[in-house]
């Protein structure tokens, strides 16, 4: 049975996958456990004999263990031969894949790894197809000869998904239904989604097909929704025909498209001419199988609320269009559409009203485009529109038209009128486009720029637009930041803050954040923090920092007793008003206990002024636990002194732009002196940032600043190293 199942697999697909490596492939074969060739790229006997000889060189013995055994060897002067054995616990040994590469090159190192990975991918998919086809072979045996057609349907769920997505997948399924059942008409009808797909066999005439379909989507669909049962109508005595007064001249069979026990959304219909053979149970069972396949495609590729394709399917469609741009120079366009203020609709009229708005905008988008275009729901209230063979100017005009159409919609929900509007980003899809991800991000960046200009806006992505290029650069960091959070690739460093006057102050360390890249490299905050702030990721980052800093403090004191030094942790302005950050801080401060005396939160002056009420509330909340606060970058704001008396802080960090030149610029010296004087009068300790040499230190002593921080005293080091230096092990200390 194994050999029979192996022959059902579409080996040509796997062979083409290996050929895509661009190597001089001389031959390819699948050999079963008995040493017989199941499939080869050339049926000539001499070719098969040559591949069997190559197989003997690389190793024909079946391995005793291991699902995938890879081997490579030189095949004399004929090139290199590669082998992959396939096995699993259920079926045991399955087959051996043999690949022969010509003698023009000899693969080593990374080249060898490429072949290994490609053969592993091909073998994995082939084995999946084997398992699926084996199950179908058993089913075919049980159901009889007619069920051999199921192997055509289910050669591989996975390969089918690779070939097509979305509507294209459904069109192929309906076309396959016509062919497998040998009928004149097949139709997928989803009345609840206003979606239909048809296929006609021109050689088989189905009388009055339009009228038949109208009956199917009407009274017959209502019958199916009531019963949830399929029906077969071959003659006047059949149940469906007697329950409904329908004048049918065709033979009809239909099964439900069902997403749950009582959730019939449509039907898959097959119809034949009256002189064709009657439909049998095997026909109905086959139609059931096709209907299940339809449900899987719908669930994987469509948004059930709107009936539109989903993000997965949309990306595939964009990839197809991008491929035509690269191969034929065609130009397309992409729209990224976002509904403005759906949260307001949800708050006022409830979630059902918000969903109705999303469905209405989806309907407007669907009506605005051509049949060859694609509309998809990408997220909660976001849509993508792919405009085939469309110039950027034409796409911008259509986007403006869509904005006007949505704006004219007086959406009425139970007597409440909600004004609607959308913002749209427009991006080109051309031969110059790098990738699907690049096209999608360009459209999203343009849409975000449109939103920042207000409601009901359109923004076209221009390659030479400096602002959009900056935004796109920031947008690319979003995924990297999220991945770093997910994979715990952030790390903490620390820089000393020392007393300017020896012995007159407590040693400090400012805790600083670094990201580790995918290859382990260190990334400084100035590269990723702007993107994190722009795309509102700072709260999540700050939660990580607070948790990690508290873990570090607890590691220093098993009995949670206060330590002889202070650790300052930065918080962003976005976190001051974020409830999730407040919850994290509450939990971590409870965990710290008495060690809160060693913790300082640093907040920039600009962040406090921009979030005044939230900042004051946050400071009061944390102060209740005994945490101290430092006001960072003081002096950079416009109203520093006027606001300072409102802030219950303990440290004043003087902005480094003044400190750098304090020893040589009278204005800088005057500013530092004034800030220090105000801080001292208010009982605050002052800290000068960016201290880089002895001359600055001497000037700070003259002024009377309390603390200094900068490269003159030490560069940032990993927090773990700082902790070890400040708290050496007891045996090292005593030695």
Secondary structure, DSSP 8 states (H G I E B T S, - for coil): -HHHHHHTS-HHHHHHHHHTT---EEEEEEE-TTS-EEEES---HHHHHHHHHHHHHH--S--SS-SEEEEEEE-GGG-EEEEEEEEETTTEEEEEEEEEE-TT----HHHHHHHHHHHHHHHHHHHHHHHHHHHHHHHHHHH-GGGGGHHHHTS-HHHHHHH--HHHHHHHHHHHHHHHHT-SEEEEEEGGGTEEEEEE-TTS--TTHHHHHHHIIIIIHHHHHHH---EEESSTTSHHHHHTT----SEEEEEEEESSTT-EEEEEEEEE-TTS----HHHHHHHHHHHHHHHHHHHHHB-TTT--EEHHHHHHHHHHHHHHHHHH---EEEEEEEETTHHHHHHHH-HHHHHHHHHHHHHHHHHHS-TTSEEEE-SSSEEEEEETT--HHHHHHHHHHHHHHHHT-EEEETTEEEE--EEEEEEEESTT---HHHHHHHHHHHHHHHHHT-SS-EEE--TT-HHHHHHHHHHHHHHHHHHHHHTT-EEEEEEEEEESSTTSS--EEEEEEEEE-TTS-EEEHHHHHHHHHHTT-HHHHHHHHHHHHHHHHHHH-TT----SSEEEEE--GGGGG-HHHHHHHHHHHHHHGGGGGGEEEEEEHHHHHHTHHHHHHHHHHHHTTT-EEEEEEETSSSSHHHHHTT---SEEEE-HHHHTTTTT-HHHHHHHHHHHHHHHHTT-EEEE----SHHHHHHHHHHT-SEEESTTT---EEHHHHHHHHS--HHHHH-
